[in-house]
Amino acid sequence: MPLMNITVDAADIRIDKYLAEEIEILSRTKVKDYITKDNVLVDGSSVKPSYLLRGGETIQLEIEEEGPPGLEAENIPLNIVHEDNDIIVLNKPAGLVVHPGAGNRSGTLVNGLIYHFSHLSSLSGALRPGIVHRLDKNTSGIMVVAKTDLSHIRLARQFADRKVNKKYLALVWGVPEKDEGTVDAPIGRNPRNRQKFGVVEAGRRAVTRYRVVEEFDHLSLVELHPETGRTHQLRVHLAFMGHPVFADEVYSGGLSTVRGFLKETQRSLKSLYSLIERQALHALSLSFTHPSTDELVEFVAPLPDDLHNVLSELEPEYE
């Protein structure tokens, strides 16, 4: 069974919570199961799921291979950017959920993957074959999927060790005061709404680098490089900066933001909103060490039509 060694970079957090947040392929329930079966050791010793990490420990995690998924294969069109014996790289459209969840076992990227590909890694469990990382339903862009368990574990290590370079583009409200900078603010569950996340003192450390690419009236295009991988990190950090993602209804960037503008400006902004109607966030590129060849590879997902159309309206000659 594949082994992972992780050096703990946080303190005063339960080990089951830490592993579930740090390794996207594992749910908290699965982590607890692994801990109970001694698949998880801290500095060589067994622990309980409630074990409180101090920081600096070495966690040894043994991941079990699981059986084939019991999901329906669906002929969902996929935009494949690259495929070889080890990985699939694709451009996920906005509106497509990555994997099935409670009460939702169809119409996802995974249902399409098991239709188009006969071999996918089993390490993420029966409902998430091949899934190494995720994008939000309404975020478009580049993703890598593992075909084999060995490729999966090697990619997962790179994500856990923050050796994967992720680049995003976002259209945001307003223009950041500085052309480039870093947001270093902890993210956790919003105490007033558990379905949302926010910058909270007791959250996990989250770091995002940004650079303003282009300025428009009332909006700007920003390049983002997340150094950590917290849920909704980019959307939360941009809202925290006071520049939420355009058309992000969840994190203060939705249609209600046009209130307070002059009527003519409101009409213009509403017209832009009608062209996209989802958060204007796109995973532009992904670079990592190929799990088989050890070469540094980079894959790019061109802007989707909806975001390109918005940018073309803002600047007709935009390319």
N, C-alpha and C positions, 0 to 999 in steps of 0.2 A: 504494500500500500504506500502511496506517495507520502513523503514527509516534508514538513515546512518548519523552518526555524525562524522565529520572529523575535527581535529585540524590542522590548516594551518601551514606548516613547511617551507614556502617560502615567499619571499617579492618581491614587484615590478613586479608582474605577473598578467595578466588578469585572472579573476575567471573562464571564460569559457575554457581558455587554461590549467589552473591548473587542473581542474577537469577531462578534457579529457585525460591528461597525467597521472594523479594519479590513475584513475579508468579505468582499461582496458575494462570494459564492456560497456563504454559509448563513443560515438563519440562526436566530438566538436559540430556538428549540433544538436545532441540530447541534449547536455548540454545547448545550447542556447535556445532550445525549453522549457526545464525544467525551466530555469531562467525566461523566458517570462511568463510562467504560474504560477510563484511563487512556484514552487516545490523546489526551492533553496533559503535558507535564510542564511544570514551572521549575526551572533550574534542576531538572531531573526528578522532581517529586510530584506525586499526585496532589490535586487540590479539589476543592468544592466549587460549584458554580458561583458561589457568593464570595470567593476569595478576592480580597482587595489588593490590587496591584500597587507596588511601591514606585515602579519605574526603574528601568535598567535590567530587569530580569530577562531570561531567555525562555521563550515558550516553544516547546516542541509539539507540533500538531501533526497527527497521523490521520490522513483523510481516507475514508473508506470508499471503495468503488461500489456504485449502486447499480441496480438492474435497469433495464430499458424503460423509457417513459411510457406511461399508459395514457397517452394523449392522442387525439385525433389529428391526423395529418391533413393540412388544408392547403390548397393551391393558391397561396398568397404570393403575389409577385414580389420578388426581392431584387434590389439593385446591388448586384455583386461587383465589388471593386477589384477583388483579388481572391483567388482560391488556389491552394496547393494541398499537399497531403496532410498538412498539420493544422492549417487555419483557414478561416473564411473571413474576409473583410468586406463589410457591406455599408451602404449608405441608407440609414434608417429614415423613413419619412416621418414627419410629424403626424400624430394621431394614432400611431401604432404602439400598442403596449408590448413591452419586451417579453414578458413571460406570464403564464397563467397565475392567478391568485384565487383567493376564496370566492367561490361563486362565479369565476370567470375562467373557463377552461378552453375557450376557443377564440379565434380571431387575433391571436398574438403572433409576434415574431417567431416564437418557438414552434407554434403550429405550422408556420410556413417552412421553418428550417427542417423539421422532421419529414416534410413532404418532399423537399428538394434534395436532401442529403441523407444517405443511408448510414453514415457514421458520424456521431457526435460524441464529445466527451460526456461521461456519466457523473463526473465529480460534483456537479451542482445539484444533483438529485433528479428525481423523476419528472418534476415540473419545469426544470431549467436546464435541459441537456445543452451542453456547449457554451452556456452563458458564463463569461468571465467577468463582465462588468455591465452596467446598465446606463441607459439614457431615460430621462423622463418621457412619459407618453407624448407630450407636445413639444419635445426638443428633437430636432432633426440632426442627422449627421453620422459620422464615422463610428463604426463599432468593429471589434474583433471577436470572433467566435472560435472556440477550440474544437477540432475534430477528434483528437486523441486525448486520453487522460494525461499522458506525459506532457503534451503541449500545454494542456490546461494548467497543470501544476507549475510549469515554468513561467507561464504568463501571469498566473496568480501571484507568484513570488515577486515579479517585477512591479505589479500594482501595489502589493503590500509594502514593498521597499521603496515605493515612489520613484521608480526608475522609468516609468512610462511618461512621455511628454505629450500632454493633451493641450490642444489649442482650440479655443472657441471664439466665435464672433457673436456679439450681442448688440442690438439696437436699443439704446437706453434713453430714458427721459433726461433732458438737460445735458450739460457738459461738465465732467469732473473738473475740479479746480486745478488739479495737477495733470499734465499730459500723461504721466505714467506714475505708478506707485504700487504699493502692496497693502492689501487688507489682511490683517492678522487679528481675527476675532472669533471666539469660540462659538460653535453652533450646537444647538440641542433642540429638543421638542419645545414648541411654544406652550407654556404652561396654561394658557387660556384656550388653546385649540390644538389638541394632540395630533390632528391631521397635518399641521403646519410645523415648520421649523423656524428658528430665529436665532439671533445673537443673544446668548444667555451666559451668564457668568459661570454656571456649572456645566456648560457644554464642552464638547471636545474641541481641541485646537483645530482651527481651519485657516488656511493661508491661500490667498489668491493674488497673483500678479496681474496687473492690467496696463493697457496702453491705449490711448485715444488714437484711433485711426483716421477718423474724419468727423468734422463738426457740421451740423445742419441747424436750421432754425428749430429750436426747442428740443432737438434730439441729437444724439451722437452715436457713431459706430465705434465699438470698443473691442479690442482683442483681449482675451482672457487666458491665463495659464493657471489652472488650479494645481497647487502643490500638494494638497490633500484631497480626499475624495468623500467629503461628507454629503449626505443626502440634501439635495436642493442648494448645494453650497453657493454656486454662482448667483442664483436668483436671490438668495438671502443676503449675500455680501453686497450685491449691487443695490438692493433696497436699503440696506444699512448705510451705504454711502450717500443715500438720498437720490440715487439714480436708478430706479427700478427698471427692469426689462420692459420694453414697450409691449403692450397687449398682454402682460402677465396679470391676470385677474386675481391670482392668489396672493402675490407679493407686491401689492400697491401700484402696479403699472397698468391697470386696466382702463376701460373707457371712461370711468368716473374721473380720471386724472385730467381730462380736458376741461373740467369745470374751472372757471376762473379766467380762462383765456377769452379773448375777444371772439365774438360770434363768427367772424370770418375765419379766424384761426381754428376755432372749434370744428367748423365744417371741413377744413383741410385735414385736420388730425383724424376726424371720424372717417374721412374718405380713405386715409392710409390704413386705419384700423380694419376697415372692411376688406382690405386686400390680404390680410394675414390671419386675424382672429385667433391667434395662439401666441404664446410668448415668442418674441423674436430672438431666439437663441439657437445657435447652430454649432455642432461639434465639427470644426473644420478639418482638423488633422490629428493623427495619432502616430507617434513614433515609439518603437520599442525594439528590443533585440529578438530576432526571429528565434522561436524555441528550438528549431532544428539546426539551422545553419549558423547561428550565433552572429549573423549580420545585423547591423542597425538598419531598420527599414522604416519608411514613412509612407503613410497613405492619406490621401486628401479626398474630401467629399465636397464637390462644388456646391455653391449656394443653391438652395431649392428655389423654385419659381416664385413662391409667395414672398419670401424675404427679398429676393432680387427685384421683384416688382415694386416693393415698397421703396427700396433704395433708388431705383430708377425714377420714381416719382419725386423723390427728394433731390436727386441730381440726375437729370436726363441722360447725361453721358457716363453714368456710373457703369463700370465693368467689374 
